[in-house]
Amino acid sequence: MKWIIIASVLVVASACSKDKDPGFTSAEGKWKYTTPDGKIAITFELAKTSTAGLTISSQTIMVDNVSFESAGQIDGVSLPSIATIRINANDSKAVYPYDIIFKNGVVNSNFTKIEAPVATYTFPWPTVKALTAVVIERQ
């Protein structure tokens, strides 16, 4: 009898274990990217609009490890595709309008990455550098 009670308790305890994290269900959320040379780092948040598109907000940009006020722009959203995401320094402290632009982004099926085959960023001013196979990651 004692073994039956112990076995029953173990079965019930194992059935009550926590479920695995269901993961992300949309592109809405926080994202981040840092250039391979570490000169430009950005974060931003995507949120759904009432017209089923996405807006960009809470964007930040760090240029050479200095944080600046920034502006964000997103265009051509037809998920999973995003034509353009742009984050630029919008701060008088920055002196120059440093920016990073991602083109032809595609959100992967589990909403953990935005893969952009082409991107550019400006550093040092006015040098524009090209990037390929960029992966923006979910925070």
Secondary structure, 3 states (H helix, E strand, C coil): CHHHHHHHHHHHHHHCCCCCCCCCCCCCEEEEEECCCCCEEEEEEEEECCCCCEEEEEEEEEECCEEECEEEEEEEEECCEEEEEEEEECCHHHCCCCEEEEEEEEECCCCCEEEEEEEEEECCCCCEEEEEEEEEEEC
